[in-house]
Amino acid sequence: MSPATPLERLRARITRLGAPLCLGIDPHPDLLPEGLPRSIDGVETFARGVLEAVGDQAVAVKVNIAFFEAFGSEGLAALERLRGDVADDLFFILDAKRGDIGSTAERYAEAIFGHFAADAATVSPYLGEDAIEPFLAFADRVVYVLARTSNPSAGRLQELMIDGRPLAEHVARWVAERWTDGRAGLVAGATVPDELHRLRDAVPAPGFLVLGVGAQGGDLEAAVASCHGTLAPGLVSVSRAIAGASRDSDWRQAAAASAWQLRDRMRQAGATLGH
Amino acid sequence: MSPATPLERLRARITRLGAPLCLGIDPHPDLLPEGLPRSIDGVETFARGVLEAVGDQAVAVKVNIAFFEAFGSEGLAALERLRGDVADDLFFILDAKRGDIGSTAERYAEAIFGHFAADAATVSPYLGEDAIEPFLAFADRVVYVLARTSNPSAGRLQELMIDGRPLAEHVARWVAERWTDGRAGLVAGATVPDELHRLRDAVPAPGFLVLGVGAQGGDLEAAVASCHGTLAPGLVSVSRAIAGASRDSDWRQAAAASAWQLRDRMRQAGATLGH
């Protein structure tokens, strides 16, 4: 019998697989394996191949909608087909980082949770509650609010100091205090481990969706530690280090092997923490 | 002979029409006129009808992609058809408020400026330069960075004080100092006129895309004043007060009449300023 809510299913799968590995699918046409066309057909073939090769090792899959949207209606049609191929017990995150006023956020939530039936979405905090509440209005679904991102210029706004604390921490505290049922998590980058630790210390409860491990150089052990002992389950998303493990004809096997290694490292890191 | 760049075309059209009226198209299925189906067909029919009825009065049209994305691939197919119906000399803004790390922002820019051939896009500042530069990499295109939005919870982050200035002003100053060729403008809400004046005083150069006039209660005269005397042309966007002027069978005529009145008020406000 399948547990009732997406978070319950996610928690059960993390227990079963022993590691919070989230498979990130960000198929840039210029980075596809040799032999695949740099078109939406190539993107779809690649995304499906990675999903099929790695899905069993992961507890969640995070698809970045930008790589489909770039092809317009044909891109979203490919995403609709891909969505149909994601197993029911794989927590499906649509990474869209939307953020708009209430009436518009409602339509974005309809796209992500209605049309694409995602279990979770990433959202931007810049417009405040209005941009987030319409997503949480969908029963049982999860949002990850951007707090500290993994990109080079993340600090431009996120490190601005307000009353002695960076804006990212202010966002984290606000989210943690306002929504306490576990359905509002935070996006946190692993590229600056000190910031990740600081954010974790500031808000013990919310589940983190940790980005930047792998090609961006984020700290895997720090990432796993930040997923430990929280109210809602945390996730460590890895994209290019898995999906881009090889650009030769062995790309599916290379992705599976890389995921196996990463999952093993995550298990060991978790064991050290007393998992 | 058509002037070369989107901003030059926009400036010429503002001079010709005498008012910076931007037609906002945000077609919520629940707010469609009587008789139209609450489906993507209804949304497309309504959007096209408003565009045809009002396009001649406006210098720009701003379409919010959320209302199409909510219908997935069929929604974007409708947006592709609608885009094809926008006249060449009407400045086309795709309101998407995207904000992601560099490699992803590049794909969002491809979607908006490549696939949909927009003249301008709205973008979120939360991830810093990485989220904005890929849009400006498209020659001659314009971005409007969210500074102070018009929604009730806008102040949650945007009014946080940093060194004596609200975050929104910090964003405005950063954008104004970093990109000085007129292609980086700012989104500013007219619902709090004092904030709008303050923002305008802080950064004299960037063109504003002013939102919130009409149904949201924003101050039209303050909005027009904030578009006066800047490096790049400013725009005042009005959505529901035009598109939702009537939900009866006369909705096209009502939209055109409302646009005519608003354009006239904008002209008068501009004349007071010495336009």
Interface residues (C-beta under 8 A of the other chain):
Chain A: D26 H28 N64 A66 F67 E69 A70 F71 G72 S73 E74 G75 L76 A77 L79 E80 K97 R98 G99 D100 I101 G102 S103 T104 A105 R107 Y108 E110 A111 G114 H115 F116 S124 P125 Y126 L127 G128 E129 D130 A131 L146 T149 S150 N151 P152 S153 A154 G155 R156 L157 Q158 L160 M161 I162 L167 H170 V171 W174
Chain B: D26 H28 N64 A66 F67 E69 A70 F71 G72 S73 E74 G75 L76 A77 L79 E80 K97 R98 G99 D100 I101 G102 S103 T104 A105 R107 Y108 E110 A111 G114 H115 F116 S124 P125 Y126 L127 G128 E129 D130 A131 L146 T149 S150 N151 P152 S153 A154 G155 R156 L157 Q158 L160 M161 I162 L167 H170 V171 W174
